[in-house]
Amino acid sequence: MSSIRSKVVWNFLLIIVFIVLLLGGLFLGTIYQYYYGSALQALSERAKVTVEFYNKYFAMSSLQERARDILQELGNDEMTRVEIVDLNGNLIIDSYGFASKRKIETADVQSALLGEPGKWIGMNADTKERILALSNPLKNGDRIVGVLRHTTSIEEIDAMVMKTAWIIIGIGAAVILVSLSVSLILANRIVRPIRELTGVAQNMAQGDFHNKALKRNDDEVGHLAETLNYMAEEILRNDKLKNEFISSISHELRTPLTSIKGWSETLVSGDLSEKEETMMGLSVISKETDRLIGLVEDLLDFSKLQSGNMKMLREPVDVNRIVQEMYQQFAANCQRRKMILQISLADKPTFVIGDSNRLKQILINLLDNAMKFTPENGVVRIAAEQDEHQVRLIVEDQGEGISPEAVKYVTDKFFKADNRQPGSGLGLSICQEIAQLHGGTLEISSRLGEGTTVTVVLPRFTEQE
């Protein structure tokens, strides 16, 4: 498996090698051009002077006759050898005074015989050293009569260029080694926290959510560590909520079942002629059965919402009518509990598109919670309001309120701000899901000791739609 560390090292190294080769090649090319160009320029200037001298003073004479005169006029130069070649490529004489019929067939001479200056770098057959040769045609008018060839040894230049090349190679190798070391250090700095996160994730996969990831830097890996820690905290919190829910729901189911079983046994074994006791027992059984039905319905609704199987009607619904029905349904209960239930309706009929039964389910849940936490002589208010685009269903109480820390979690599944209170912890979560299915939101504001306000915000339906 290819690791991030090896990818970082190889990619970084490839870039460095490319840059080193590019810069080394450019620098070596510059050195080469400087040294060889300088030698070629010196030969060109000397050849230019010689050709001009010949064309001015010896153009009308025979090349063989004037060859020695030309060389004598040029003088001696230990660094440069001058050769005069005839039209057949034969050496007539050189600057050392040697005359032979040695044939010179190098590219520079061939070019000069065609009328163009030519240059050539290669091995001298006599001296066995590398030379730079520059040949120029000698003319009598427009007719070529021979070739003037200048040569110089480039052994020292070759040695200098080679030395420079080895220096460049050494520096390049050093740069590559240093870059390799730096890339390994950088790769380890990148990979080390990732490996640590991998270890933490593996521990989490085995169920250890208490082992936290260490955030080393404020970068992407650091943010990943924070996210991993947040995920672990949420899993622990949800696991705790799940365990509390199981414990709570077990208690919530056991309590009414115990009452039903107790009164059932009492009625079976008792004297049914005691009408008052019988009616009391049947009343308790009926209430506890309703309580069980409510718990089971919450669980079924939650299951449907989680699986996406919640069925809803889509039709215009008058929220004023729903609020009024809820007021009528809960007014007597509030009166028995010595509470004041207030109602406030929108100025005119207000419609939303949705399921009236599901909207009633939201209000029933909210009113039940409001009455559960509101003391005697307290006020519970239910209202419908509207503006140009939205409709708001409001349930407000004067209960004990919810702490700021708990408010942000009250719509989470299984969450209960007070575990001493009965219930499944699913009510507000179901209300929020239903509100969202209607394209709306559920907003909660609360202050300890003052009460809680829950607002269901829904899109308004108009006749134009």
N, C-alpha and C positions, 0 to 999 in steps of 0.2 A: 504494500500500500504506500503510495506517495504521500509523504507528510508535508505539512505546511512549512516546516523548518527547511526541508530540502528544496522545496519550491522557491522559498525566499532566497536561500543561498545561491541556487543555480541561476535564478533570474537576475539577481544583483551581480553575480559574477559574470554572466554573459554581457551585461551592459558595460561593466568595467573593462572586460577584455576587448569589446568592440571599440570603446572610447580609446583605450591604450593603443590598439592596433591602428586606429584612425589617426590619432595624434602622432604616434611614432612614425607611421608611414609618411605623413605630411612633413614632419620635421626632417626625416631622412631624405625625402625628396628635395627638400629645400637645401640641405647640405650638399647633396649630389649635384644639384643644379648650380650651386654657388661655386664649388671647386672645379667641376668639369666645364662649366660655363665660362669661368675665368680663364682657364687654359685655352678654350676654344676662341675666346675673344682676343687673347694675346696673339694667337696664331693668325687670326683673321686680320688684325691690324698690320702685322708684319707682312702677310701675304699681299695685302692691298697696296702697301708701299712698294713692294718688289714688282708687282704687276704694272703699276703705274710707271715705275722707273724703266722697265723693259719696253713698254709701249712707247715711251717718250724717246729713248735713246738707241734701242737696238731692234726696233720693229722691222727695219728694212734689211737687217743682216740675217745670215743663216744661224739657226739655233745652235748647231754644233760648233760654229765658229765663236760665238759669243757666250757660250755657257760658262767658261771659266771667268770671263770678264764680269758676268752677272754675279757670280758667287764672290768674287773679289770685292765688288762694290757693296755687297750686303754685309761683309765683315763676318767675324766669328762670333757665334753664340753657343756656349756650351750646352745650354738647355734645349736648343732647337737644332734640328738637322734639316737642311734644305736639299732637295733632290730635283733634278731636271730630267724629265721623261719625254721621249719622242712620241710621235703619233702611233707607234706600234706598241707602246707601253714599255719600251726598253729604257733602262736607266742609262742616261748619258754621263752624268757626273753628279756627285753629291758634295756637300759643304766640307767634307773631310778631304776632298781632292781625289777620291777614288772614282775611276771610270770603269764600268763593266757593262756587259750586255744583259744583266739580270732583268728579267721581265717582271714588271709590277702589274698585277691584275686585280688589285683591290677595288672596292666599290667607289672610293673617292676618285681614283684615277679614271675609272670608266665614266664617271659622271662628268669629270673635267673634259674628257675627250669629246663628250657630247655638247660641250659649251656651257655647262653649269658648274659652279663650285660644288665640291663634294667633300664629305667628312667620313671618317672611318675609325673605329676603335677595335683593336685586335692585337695579336701577337706578332712581333717583329721576327721574321725568319732568321735574321743575322744575330741580333742581340738576345733573342729569346726573352724579351720583356714586352709588357703591354704598352702600346703607344696610341696616341691620338694623332691622326693624320688629317691634314686639310689640303686639298688640291684645287688649283685654279688654272683655267686655260690661258695659255700665252697665244696672242693673236697677231697676225700681220694683216691689218685691216679687219676684214670680217672673216679671214681664214685662220683657222686654228693651226698653229705650227708645233705645239708641244704643251707640256704640263709642268707647272711649278708646284712642287709638293713640299709642304712643311710638316715635320713630325716632331713630337716631343714625348718623352717617357711620362707615363702616368702611374708608375709603380708607387711613388710617394703619395700621390692623390688617392690611389686605391687603398693604401695602408691607412691613410687618414680617415677615409670614408668607412673602411671596415672597423677601425677603432671606434669611430663615432657610433656605428651601427651596434657594436657590442655594448657600448655604454647605454644606448637607448634600450637595447634588449634587457640589460641588467636592471635599469630603472623601471621598465615596464613590468618585469617579473616581480620586482620589489613592490610596485604599486598593486599588482594583482594579489600577491600574498597578503599585503596589509588589508586590501579590500576584502579578501576571503576571511581574514580574522574578524574584521569589523562586521561583515555580513553574518558570520556565525554568532557574534555577540548580539547583534540586533535580532537575529532569528530566535535566539534563545530568550531574549527579553519579550518577544512577541508570543512565543510558543509556551513559555513557562506558565503564565496565567491561564492560557487556554487549557493546558494539561490539568492545572488545578481545578478549573471549572468542570472539566470532564470527570475528574475524580469525585467532585461534589455531586454532579449529576448522576453518576453511577450509584453513589450512596443513597441519593434520593430515590432512584429506581428500586433500591432494595428496602425502601421504607424509612430511611433515616433522614428526616426533614429538619433535624436540629443542627446538623453540620452546615454552617453557613459558608458562602463563597467570600473570599477576601478581595475587596476592591483595591487594586494597587494604584491605578491611574484614572484620571477623569477622561477616558476615551471610550471607544466602542466596546472594548473588552470590559472596561469598568462598568459601563451601562448594562452589559450582559450579566455581569455578576449581580448588580442591583436587581435586575429583572428576575434572575434565578432565585435570589433571596426572597423577593416579593412573592414569587410563585410558591415557594416553600411555606412562607407565612400564611398565604391564602389557603393552601392545602391543609395546613395545621388548623387554621381557623374553621374551615369548612368541615374538617374531620371532627373538630370539637363540637361544632353546631350539629353535625349528624348524630354524634353520640348523645348530645343533650336532647335532640329531637326524639331519638329512639327511647331514651329514658322518660322524656315528657309524654310522648304519645302512649307509651306503655302504661304510664300512670293515668293518663286521661282516659284510656280504654278500660283500665282495671277498675277505676273508681265507680263509673256508672254501672258496670257489670256487677260489681260487688253489691251495689244498692239494689239493682234489679233482682239479683239472686237472693239477697236477704229478704226482700219484701215478697218475692215469689214463694219462698219457703214458709214465710210467716202466714201468707194467705192460704197456702195449701194445708198447713197444719193447724191453722187457727179456726175460729168460729166465724163463718161468713155472715152470720146474723148481725155481727157488729158492723153496721153500715158505715159509721164514721171512720173506723179504722181501715175498713176495706177501701173506701174511697180515697183515703190518704195514701194507702199503698199503691193503688192504681195510678194516682196522680204522680207519685214519685217515679213509678215505672215508666209512665208516659214521658215525663220530663227527661229522665235519664236516657230513654230511647231516642228522643229528639236530639239530645246532646251527642249520642253515638252517631246518629245519622249525619249530623253536622260535621263531625270529625271525618267520617268516611267520605262525605261529599268533597271536603277540602282536599283529601288525599287523591280522590278521583280527578278533581279539577286540575290539581297540580300535575298529575301524571299526564293528563290530556295536553296541558300546556307545554310540558317538557317534550312530548312526542310530536307536537304540532297537529294533534287530532281534535283540538277544540273546535266544535261546530258553532257558527254564529250566523244569525240572520242579518241581512243587510236591507234596512228599510228606514224611512224617516221616523224619528222618535222625538216626541215633544218632551223635553226635559222638565218643563214646568209641571206637567202631569205626573211624571215619575217622582219628582220631589214632593209633590202634594200627597201622592199615595204613600210614600215613605213616612211623611209626617203623620198621616192618619194611622199607619200601622204601628208606629212607635210612641204615639202620644200617650196612650193609656199606660204603657209600660213605664214611661218616664214619670207619669203622675203617681204610679204606685211606688216608685223609688224616690219620690219627693224631689224630682228634678224638673227644670223648666225647659221645654223643647220649643225653640223658636224657628220660624220659617220665613224665608225671604225669596220671592219669585222674581223672575225677569219681567220687565215692563210689558212685553208682548210674547206671544207664542214663539218658542225658541226650539229649533230642530237640529238634530245631528243624525248622521247615517250610522246605524248600528243595531245592536240587539238589545231590546228593552229589558229582557230578563237578566242579561249579563250586566247591564248598567245598574239595575236594581241590586244585583249581587254585590257590586262594589259599595253602593250606599248602605246596604244592610250590614256589611262587614265594618264599614267605617263608623256607622251609628252604634253598632254593638260595642266596638272598642271605646268610643267616646263615653258611652254610658257606663262601661266597665270601670273607667278611671276617674269619672266625675263624682265628687262627693254630693251629699244631700244639699238641696237648695242651690246646687250648681246649675249653670246654663249650658245647654247643648243647642247649637244652631246649625240648621241645614239651609242651604241657599243655592239658587241658580242665578248666574249672571252671564251677560253676553257683551261682546263688542262687535266690531265690523267683521272679524274673521274667526273669533273663538267663542266657545261656550265654556263656562267654569261651573263645576259642581263642587260646593264647599261644605265641609263638615268641620265644625269648630267646637271645642270643648273647653271647660275650665278645670281640667284635671291636673294631675301632678306634673305633667310635662315629661319630656325626654331629654336626657343629657346630650350636649353637642357631640360627644364621642359616639353615642349610640344612634343618633339621627341618620348618619350616612349608611348604617347597616340595617335599618328597620325593614327595608324592602327585600333584604336578602332572604333566601329560603332558609327555614328552620330557626331564624334569629328571633330571640325574645329578649327585650330589654330587661325584663324582670322574670326570672325563671319561676318565681313563686306564683305567678299568675297562670291560670289554666289556658289551654289552647295549644294548637299545633305549631305555631310560629310560621304558618304558611299564608295567613290571611292577606297581609299587605303585599306579599310577593305575588299572590294570585291577582289582587286588585291592579297592581302595576302591569302585569302581563295582559290583562283584559283591556286596560286603558291603551296600551301600545297596540293591541289588535284593532282598536278603533282609530288608530293614527294619532293618539294623544299621549299625554304624560301624566304622571302622578307626582305632585310636589308636596313636601312635608316641611313645615316650619314649627318649631316648638321651643318653649323656654321653661326651665324647671320652676315649678311652683306657680306657673301662670296658665299653662294649658298648651294644646296642640291644635294646629290648623292643617287639614289635609285638603288639597285642591286637585281636582281632576280636570285637566285642560283638554278639550276636544275640539276638532275642527267644526266650524259652524256650517250647517246646510241651508242654502237659500233656494228659492223656487227657480231661479235662473239655472241652477245646476241640474 
